[in-house]
Amino acid sequence: MNKLTGILLAGAIAFPTAAFSQETINLTVASSHPLVIPWVGMIKSHFMAETDRLLAEKGNYKIEWQEAFGGQLYKANATLTSVEEGITDIGWVFSFLEAAKLPLSQVSSYAPFATANPPVQLEVMSELLETNEAFRNEWEQYNLKVLGLTGTDSYDVYTKQPITGLKDLDGMKLSAPGVLANWLRGTGANAVDGALTTFYTDIQTGVSDGVLSLALGVLPAKLYEVAPYVTRVNIGVAYSGAVAINRDTWDGLPEEVQDAMVAAGKFYTEEHGKDLLERHEAAFKKMLEIGASQNPPVTMTEMSAEDRQAWVDGLPDIAGEWAADAESRGLPGREFLAAYMEGLRKRGETPARDWDKQ
């Protein structure tokens, strides 16, 4: 045995855990929605898995995840407060249902028909989170730190009865999540507030006649079973919230763990955006395939370009109303709207309506 080997062996005997110690950190991760909803499932398959992978590379820390997905700890109306108050350490915050507390986060919800490209939209929102102090503070004031952003694939209309065009929406009751009810203004449809977790029962029991929703949510929630008539409108995508961590929990984490989570959050956001784009059409195909044998079968039609444009033109200036309301509360509404729209344009998007130039 040479001298160096002897020194190393002696050190290992004297300090047997020094070279092999690994700290385990217990964290709770939760959501109001189940793992079958794509962006929730990706919290586990991408954010958590990537955090684990990065930490394993160095071997100093390991996270013991306590999972509480699918509304085990709280429902869709309490996603913000549950992270804020530490009911969960990490959770998906559903910004659609938090318009009063997260007003700037609603910008895309008041600018429909602007983009159908989720990766681009998430890139714009990520940039704004980094560069716009008011937007960043909107989230951080609630004792949390944003780790990753979530969005939607493009929205369409799913109904119990077939519709032949825009005029058929007049008088219909359509379920829509929170602020997206604004997308129905001017169509004559009556919005019924809800979320993917309530839509099926609402349609089944007659609370609503259908839903304004997204294919990647409709498919796992099986809404096509109760609303088999799909009208492709391509209203566009929306920023829907964030995977966030309680600030007190965050401040107590080692820097190495924080760095891993930041990197994992960026990875999650990018992969989530790609997933939304790539699987949108596949979800429609799957609905038609699965729903072919049900009664009535799933039927898919596309709204005419004329009716779609009539929908765009018939909307009131909802973005202007939103911006003015934000300004009245001391927030840079018009500036933020312009930054959002310009962010889309500089990345090659062509909004069907220039909401910032009304």
N, C-alpha and C positions, 0 to 999 in steps of 0.2 A: 504494500500500500504506500503510495507516494505521499509526500508532506501535504499537498493541496487537498487530496482526497481525505486525508485524516482530519484536516481542519474543518472541512465541510461536514464530515460525518459527526465530528464532535459538536459542531454547531447545531446540527439537526437533533442530536440527543439532548443537548442542554435546552434548546428552544424548539420543541417538537412541533409547535403549531405556528411558529413565526412565518414559515414559508408557505403554509398551506391554509392559513385562516381565511375564511370567506364570511362576510357579514350577510345575514339574511334580513331583508326588509319586508315587512308585511304591509300590503296596500290593498284597499278595496277598490274595485272598478265596477261601475254599474251603468245601467241605462233604463229608460222607460220602455224602450222597444226591444223585441227579441233578436237573437243572433241571426235569424233567417233574413232580417232586413239587411241588405248588403253593407251599408256603411257602419252598422253596428257589429256585424260579423267581422268586419275588417279591423275593428278595434282589437279583437283577439288575434286574428290571423296575421295582422300586419303591425299595428302599433306595439302591442304587447310582445309579440314574437320577435320583432326587430330590437326592442329594448333588451329582451333576454339575450339575443344573439350578441349585441354589442357589449353587454356586461360580461358575458361568458368569455369573450376574447381576452379580457384582462384578468378575470377570475377573482376580483376583489369583493364583488357584491352580487347577490342574487335576490330577486324579488319573489316573494311568496304571494301570488295573486289570490285575493278573495273575490270571486266573481258573483255579481248579483244583477245579471242582465234580465231583460224581459219584465221590468216593473216589479221586481222582488222588493225593492226598497222604496220606490216612489213611482208616480205616474207621470204622464207627459206634461202635466201642468206644473210640475215641481222640479224640472231638470236644473234650473239655475240655482234655486235656493238650496237644493240638496248638495251641490258641490260647494256653494258658498259657505254653508253651515257645517260642512264636514260629515254629513250623513254618509257620503262616499268620498274617498280621496280623489278619485278620477271618475269622470262621467261625461256622457254626451249631453251637451246643452242645446236644446231645441229652440233656436232663436225665433222661429215663426210664431211661437206661442208666448214670446216675451217682448212684444212690441213696445210696451210702456217702459221697460227697463233697458232694452237694447234698441233704441230708435234708429241709429245709424246702420245697424246690422240689417235693417229692412230695405236698404236701398234697391237691391235687385228685385225685391217683391213689389216695388212700385214702378219698376221699369220693365214690364214684360215685353216679349217679342224682340228682345235686344240681342240675345245670343242663345244658341243651342249647343254650345261647346263647353262642357263642364271643366276640362283642364284649364282652359283659358280663363274662365270666370274665377276659379279658385286661385289661379296665379295672380289675377288682379286684386282679389280680396286679401291675399297674403301680402302683397306689396303695400296695400293700404294699411294693413295692420302694423307693418313695420315703419311706414312713413307718416301716417296721420295720427297725431297725438290724441285727438278727440276720440277717434275710433278705438285706439288701444286702451285709453282710459275708460271707455264705456264698458269694457270687459273687466279690466283690472280693479275697478272700484268695488266690485262684488267679491273681493277676496279670492280671486282665482288668477291662474295663468293659463293662457291658451297654448295648447300643444299642437293641435292639428285642426284643419278646417274641413267642414262637410258641405256638400252641395247636393243637387238633384240632377237626374236626367230630365229630359224635356217633358212638359206637361201636356196631357190630352184629356178627353172627356169619355167617361165610361158610364153607360146608362142601362136602366132596366128595359127600356123600350127603344126601338131604333129612332134615330133622328136623321132627317134628310138634309138639314142645313142649319144655319145660324138661327133662323126664325123659330125653329122648334125648341130652342132653349128658353124662349119666353114663357115664364110661369113655372118652369121646372124648379125643383128643390135639389140643389147640388151641394154635396158635402165638399168642404175645402178647408185646409188647415190655416187657422188664424188669419194673418194678413193677406193670404192669397185670395181671400174672398173678393178683394178689390179687382181681381182679374175678370170677374163676372159682371162688373158694373157696366151698364150700357147694353147688356145682352138680354135683360129681362128676367134672367134666372135669379132665384133666391138662394143665397148662400147659407149653408148649415155648417156651423163650426164643428171641427172634429180633427182626428188624426188617424193614421193608418191602423191604430189599435182599436178604433171605434167605428170605422167606415162600414165594415161588413155588416154589423148588427144594425146600424142606422139604415142601410139600404134594405136589408132583409125585413125590417119591421115597418118600413114605410116612412121613417123620419126624413129620408131623402130619396130622390128618384135616381140618383147616380152620384158620381164623384168627379171632381177635377183632381187628377192625380198623375203619378209618374209610373212608367212601366215596371221599373225595378222595385217599386213598392207594391204595386198591384199584384204582380206575379206571386211573391211569397205569401202575401196576405190573402190570396185566392179571391180577390174582389170580382174577378171575371165570372165567378160562379153565380153571383147575385146581380152583376151588371155586365152582361155578356156582349153588349153593343158598344164597340170601341170606335170612337171617332177621332182620327188622327188630325190634330190641329197644329202641333208643334209650337206651343205658346212660348217655349223657351225654358231655360234652367234658372235656378235660384240658389243663392247662398242660404244654407239652412242652419248653420250653427258651428259648434266647435267641440272637440274633445279637450276638456280643460281639467286642471288639477287645482285642488284647494291650496291657496297660497301658504297657509300655515304648514301644510304637509310638504309643499315644495321647499320652503325655507329650511325645513329640517332634513332635507335629503343631501347626501354628499355630492360634491360638484361632479364627480364622475357619473353618478346616476342621473343628475340633471342634464348633463351633456348627452347622455345616451337617449334620454327621453325627447330632447329637442330634435336630435337627428331622426329618431323614430317617428316623431310627429310630422316632420317634413316628408319623410318616406310615405307615411300613411296618406297624407294629403295628395301627393303626386299619384300614388297608385289608385287611390279612391277616385280621382278625377278620370284617370284612364279607364277604370272599370266602368264608370258611369257611361262613358262614351262608347266603349266597345260592346257592352252587354245590352244596350238599349234596344237595338233591333232584334237581338237574340231573344230578348224577353217577349217581344210581340210574337215571334215565331213559336215560342214555347206555349204561349197562351192559346194560340190557334190550334196547336197540336193537342194540348191537353183538353181544351174545351170543345173539340170536334164532336165528342160523343155525349156531351151534356145536352139537356133540353131546357131552353133553346141553346143551340151551339154558339160559341163565340164567333161573332161576325165583326169584321173590320172594314171601315170605310175611311176615306180621306176627305176632310172638309175642302171645298173648292177654294181656289186661290182668291176668288172674288169675295166669298164669305169670310175667309180669314182676314182679308184686308179690311172688310167692313167691321170686323171685330176690333181690329187695331184702331181704325179711325173712330169707331164709336165709343171707345173708352174716354172718359173725362180725363183731364190733365192730372192723373193721380200722382205722378211724380212731382209736379209743381205743388200740389196740396201737401204732400209729404215734406218737401223741402221747406215750405213756408212754416209748417208746424214745427219742424226741427229748429228753424231760425228763431221762432217765438220762444223756444226753450234755451236759447243761447248756444245752439249747436250749428256748425257750418253746413247746413243742409244743402244749399245750392252748390257750394264749393265741392262737397263730398259727392254729390250726384254727378257733377261735371268730371271729377276725377275718375269716378267709376266708368262713365260712358267713354271717356277718352282712353282709359286703360283698355277697354274692349277694342276700340277702333285702332289703336296703335298696334294691336296684335292681330289685325286683319278682319275683325268682325264688322258686319254692316247691319246695325239695328234697323228694324222695320219702322221705327219711330224714334226721332231724336228728342228724347224726353228732356234733355238738358237745354234744349234750344226752343222750347215752346214760347 
